[in-house]
Amino acid sequence: MKIILSLLIQLIFISSLFSKVEAVYINNKVQISWNNPKHIEVDYFVLERSKNGIKFKEIQKIDAVNNNGNTIEYNEVDYIKLKTKAYYRIKQIDVDGFVYYSDIAVVNNCSNAKPLFNLFSKSKINRGLKNYVGKNILVILLDVKQEKFVSKVDLLFENNRLITTYISDFLPTGEYIVIGTSDDKIYGKKIYVNGSHTRHAYTQSKK
């Protein structure tokens, strides 16, 4: 009953004024980003973390910047070694004392990249994705050379595989494994990148 009540409270206070909160795990730290809500005077934000997506604890307080009606991007880092995954959300307190919560962002441990590399040879890796469509998903991708790439993608499940219909950064055409993502459904899945849909690349080379 307590769990159900907690979830209901979260849903009541989630505000459409928030942009999507994004979190990704790289090099033993979680990078979290979000944009300020426009036309609201925010006093401060609180970054919260959870192990199960239900019970959250405060880990950092961030003073808000006067936005003057403009969009401001906030970026924070949580130095933590994840065993599997963690959940993050942003608590917003405005100058009148009203409290709002963002949607919850899920982050996975990228140390699973090495065993996932062996999955390139498994043809049934994308089971359970029939009719899947994903928009503006943050991903960390591993290619056959074990190089990592970070990008935002639109995905479509077609002909028994996930393919990109849009990707924000340049990536060579080919197959990749998803080793970090803002959408749990595609974690560990294989995707096919169409290079003609890409732009500029941010690459993390293996040391």
C-alpha positions in Angstrom: 0.0 0.0 0.0 2.9 2.4 0.8 4.5 1.7 -2.5 1.2 2.4 -4.4 0.7 5.6 -2.4 4.3 6.7 -3.2 3.8 6.1 -6.9 0.5 8.1 -6.9 2.2 11.0 -5.1 4.9 11.0 -7.8 2.4 11.1 -10.6 0.4 13.9 -9.0 3.5 16.2 -8.8 5.1 15.3 -12.1 5.0 18.6 -14.1 4.7 19.0 -17.9 6.8 22.2 -17.3 9.9 20.1 -17.2 11.9 19.1 -20.2 13.0 15.4 -20.4 15.6 14.6 -17.8 18.5 12.6 -19.3 21.1 10.5 -17.5 23.9 8.4 -18.8 26.7 6.4 -17.0 30.2 6.9 -18.3 33.6 6.3 -16.6 32.2 5.7 -13.1 30.0 8.7 -13.0 26.4 9.6 -14.0 25.9 12.7 -16.2 22.4 14.3 -15.7 21.0 17.1 -17.7 17.7 18.9 -18.0 16.3 22.3 -19.0 14.6 24.9 -16.9 10.8 25.4 -17.2 10.1 28.7 -19.0 8.1 31.5 -17.5 8.5 30.2 -13.9 10.7 31.7 -11.3 12.6 28.7 -9.8 14.3 29.1 -6.5 16.4 25.9 -6.7 16.5 22.3 -7.9 17.2 19.1 -6.0 18.8 16.1 -7.7 17.5 12.8 -6.3 18.6 9.2 -6.8 16.9 5.9 -6.2 17.9 2.2 -6.3 14.4 1.0 -7.1 12.6 3.9 -8.7 10.3 4.4 -5.7 12.2 5.6 -2.7 14.4 8.6 -3.6 17.0 10.4 -1.6 18.5 13.9 -2.1 22.1 13.9 -3.3 22.6 17.5 -4.5 21.0 21.0 -4.4 21.4 23.3 -7.4 20.6 27.0 -7.3 18.4 28.1 -10.2 19.6 30.8 -12.7 17.4 33.7 -13.6 16.2 32.6 -17.1 14.4 35.7 -18.2 12.0 33.5 -20.2 14.9 31.7 -21.9 15.9 28.1 -21.9 18.8 27.2 -19.7 20.4 23.7 -19.7 21.6 22.3 -16.4 24.3 19.6 -16.2 25.3 17.8 -13.0 27.5 14.8 -12.3 27.0 12.1 -9.7 30.2 10.3 -9.0 29.0 6.8 -8.2 29.9 3.2 -9.2 26.8 1.5 -10.4 26.4 -2.3 -10.1 23.4 -2.4 -12.3 21.1 0.6 -12.7 19.9 3.7 -10.9 16.9 6.1 -11.1 17.1 9.9 -11.1 14.6 12.7 -10.9 14.7 16.5 -10.4 12.7 18.2 -7.7 11.9 21.8 -8.5 11.0 24.4 -5.9 9.8 27.8 -7.2 10.0 31.1 -5.4 6.5 30.7 -4.0 7.4 27.4 -2.4 5.5 25.1 -4.9 7.1 21.8 -5.5 7.2 19.8 -8.8 8.9 16.6 -9.8 10.3 15.6 -13.2 9.8 12.3 -14.9 12.2 9.6 -13.8 15.4 8.9 -15.8 16.9 5.4 -15.8 20.6 4.8 -16.2 22.4 1.5 -16.8 26.0 0.5 -15.9 28.1 0.6 -19.1 30.6 -1.9 -17.6 28.3 -4.5 -19.2 29.7 -3.4 -22.6 32.3 -6.2 -22.8 30.0 -9.2 -22.4 27.4 -7.4 -24.7 30.0 -7.3 -27.4 29.7 -11.1 -27.8 26.0 -10.6 -28.6 26.8 -9.4 -32.1 26.7 -13.1 -33.2 23.3 -13.8 -31.7 20.5 -13.4 -34.3 17.6 -13.4 -31.7 18.9 -10.4 -29.7 16.0 -8.2 -30.7 13.1 -10.4 -29.5 10.2 -8.7 -27.9 10.5 -5.5 -29.9 7.6 -6.0 -32.4 6.0 -2.7 -33.3 8.6 -0.7 -31.3 9.0 3.0 -32.2 11.3 5.2 -30.2 11.8 9.0 -30.5 14.7 11.2 -29.4 16.3 8.4 -27.3 19.7 9.0 -25.7 22.0 6.0 -26.4 25.6 4.8 -25.9 26.5 2.5 -28.7 29.2 -0.1 -29.0 30.5 -1.1 -32.5 32.3 -4.2 -33.6 35.7 -2.5 -32.9 34.5 -1.9 -29.3 34.4 1.9 -29.8 31.7 3.8 -28.0 29.4 6.5 -29.4 26.9 8.8 -27.7 24.0 10.1 -29.6 20.2 10.7 -29.7 18.2 8.5 -32.1 14.8 7.8 -33.5 14.3 4.0 -33.9 11.9 1.7 -35.7 11.5 -2.0 -35.5 11.4 -3.3 -39.1 12.2 -6.6 -40.8 13.1 -8.1 -37.5 15.7 -5.5 -36.5 15.9 -2.0 -35.0 16.9 0.6 -37.5 17.6 4.4 -37.1 15.3 6.8 -38.9 17.2 9.8 -37.4 20.4 10.2 -35.4 21.8 13.4 -34.1 25.5 12.6 -34.5 27.5 11.1 -37.3 28.0 7.4 -37.1 29.3 5.0 -39.7 26.7 2.7 -41.3 26.6 -0.7 -39.5 25.4 -2.7 -36.5 25.8 -1.5 -32.9 24.9 -2.8 -29.4 23.1 -0.5 -27.0 25.1 -0.4 -23.8 23.5 2.7 -22.2 20.1 4.3 -22.9 17.3 6.4 -21.6 14.9 3.7 -22.7 15.2 0.4 -20.8 13.4 -1.5 -23.5 16.3 -1.4 -25.9 19.2 -1.9 -23.4 21.5 -4.6 -24.7 19.7 -4.7 -28.1 21.3 -4.6 -31.5 20.5 -1.7 -33.8 21.4 -0.9 -37.4 22.6 2.6 -38.1 21.9 4.1 -41.5 24.9 6.5 -41.9 22.9 8.8 -44.3 20.7 9.8 -41.3 23.7 11.1 -39.2 25.5 14.3 -38.5 28.6 14.9 -36.3 30.1 12.3 -34.0 31.1 12.3 -30.3 33.3 9.2 -29.9 34.7 7.5 -26.9 37.7 5.4 -28.0 38.7 2.4 -26.0 41.8 3.0 -23.9 
